[in-house]
Amino acid sequence: MIAYLDGILAEKKPFSAVIDVNGIGYLTLVSLSTYEKLPERGQKVRLLTHTHVREDAFVLFGFASPEEKEMFQILLGVSGIGPKSALAILSSISTRDLQQCIIDENLDVLTKISGIGKKTAQRLIVELKEKLQKSEVLTRKSANLLPKGEAMDEALAALLSLGYERSEANEALMRVASVKRKLTAEELVKQALSSNSMARIARH
């Protein structure tokens, strides 16, 4: 499996790029987000890659960031989502915004993505929410992604005032919110403080 390509950008156009690595041109399929981050032709470039092998094809997908590659691979685990569908999703919405929509269970935004109907959007939420929260690559980049709401904002502020790091508070609140959505700020704080990760850290 090819993990990344490091070479010269020989060609680029929406949805694809050719990387010249020591005289060999590798065609990679890319999202519009990655395409917009590519340098000018003839310049050095490094793309992370996912290798997709079929009976009739050997296809490389390229990504400008570890987060986009991780999201792409997580999307592939959803029933009915193949490589081209996953790339189309990432071309329609940023990795960060997609995370936020799934955490917020925002069907309205998800169903506006080309090729995503209500059933597929619901499946994305059900199958991806827990995986996104467990992904070290994505959670490290998205420490501020929490379900929106006044109670959640108040709970986060309360934990920060108690001396917890923002990443610790976010992680605990995300875990609580993934189980119960309709909690007051006080209830969110109590449940977050009772979680294992928070209980291990003594604050004075």
N, C-alpha and C positions, 0 to 999 in steps of 0.2 A: 504494500500500500504506500502511496506517495503522500507524505505528511505536509509538505510545502514545496513551493517553487521559488527559487531565488535567482533572478537573472535580469534580462533586459526586456522591456515591454516592446514587442515587435508590432503588435496590432491591438486595437481596442475599438469596441463598439458596444452599444447597449446590449447587455446579456452575455457578452463573450469577450475574451482577451487571449492573445497568444503571447506566451512568455518564452523568450529565447534563452535556454540554459545550455551553455557550451555548444552552441550550434544546432541544438535540437529545439524545435518549436512545439510547445505544449499548448493545445487549445483547452481553455478552461471556460466553463459557463459561470457567469457571475450575476449577482443581483444588481439592481440599479444603484443601490446604496454603495456597493463595492466599486461599481463602474465610476461613480462620481468621485471616488477617492483615488483612482488610478492616476499616476503621473502622466506626463506627455510621452509620446512614442520616443523610443531611443534611450529612455532613462531607466535607471535601476528600479526594480520592484520586487517585492516579496509577498506572495500570497499563500495563506494556509489553504490546504486542499482536502477535499473528501473524495475518495475514489469509489465510483459506483460501477460495478461489473454486472453486465447482463450476458446472456448467451450470444447476442449479436453486437454488443458494444462494450467499450471501456471508456467511461466518461469521467472527466475531472470537473469538480465544482470548486471554484475559488472564492476566498473570503478575505476581506481586509482586516478583520479582527477576530480574536478567539471567541468573543461573545456571539458573533454572527454564526460562526462555524458550529458552536455548541447548540445554538437555537435551531439551526438547520438539522443537525443530527437528532435533536429531541423531537422535532416535528416529524421526522421519518418514522418515529415510533408510534405515531397516531394512525389508527386504522383509516385507510382510504387516502392517506397523504403520501405521495411519492416524491422523488427528488425534484421534478419540475414543478410540482404543486408547491413544495416547500420553498423553492426559489421564487416563485411568483408571489407567495405571501410576504417574503422578506423584501421583495421589490415594491410592495404596496404599503408597508408599514415598517418603521424602525424596530430593531430588536428591543429597545427599551420600552417603546410604546406598546409593543405586542405583550411584553411582560406585564405592563400595567393593566392592559385590558383583561388579561387572563386573571390577574390577582383581583381586579375589581369585578370580574364576571360581567364585563361590558359587552353584551350581545349586540347592541346597536352599532358599535364601532366594528366589531369583528365581522358582522354580516355585510358591512360595506366593502370589505376586501374582495377583490375579484375572485370568483370561484368558490367563495365561502358562503354557504347557505346557513340557515338557522340550526339544522341538525349537526352540521360539521362544526359550527361555532360552539355548540353545547359540548360536543365531543372533545374539542380542543381544551375547553375549560376543565372538564372532568378528568381528562387523561394527562394534562400538562401541569396543572396547578401545583401538585405535590412535587413533580419532577423539577420544576423551576425553583422551588424553594430548597431543594436538596442539591442543586447544581452549584458547586464551588465557584466555577467560572462566572456564572451569571449573578449569583448573589453577591460576589465580591465587587462586581461592577455596579450593582443596583441596590446599595444599602439603603437608599431613601425610598424604595418602592414599597408602599403600604396601601392597603385599601383606604380609599379616601373617606373622610367624614370628620365631623367636629369631635366626636368621642375619641377617635383614633389620634387626632392631633393633640388633644388634651392629655391622653394617656402617654404619648411620646414625650411631651413636654414634662410631665410628672416624673417619668423615669430618668430623663436627662437631669432634672433638678436634684434627683437622689444621688447623682454621681456616676450613673452608668454611661458607658460609651454609646454613641449613636448606633454603631453597628450591633452592639449587644441588645440594645433596646428594640431596634428594628427586627432583629432575628426572633426575639421572644414574642413580639406583637404579631409578626407574620404567622407564627405557629399557632397562637391563640385565635387569630382571625380566620385561619384555615379551618378551624373546627366550629367556631360560633361567630356569626357575623353581627348579631343583634345584641351587643353588650354596651353598657354604659362605660364612661371613661374609668370610673372607680373599679368596675368589674374587670375591665381589661388590665388595669394595673395589678390588681390582686392576682389574676390568673398568670400574668407575665412573671410576676415575682415568685410565684410558686413553681414555675417551670424549672426543669433541671439545670439548664444553662445559666439561669440567673441565680439560682440557689447556691451554685458553686462559688459565686463571687461575693466575698464579704465586703460590705461598704460601711464606712463609718463617717 
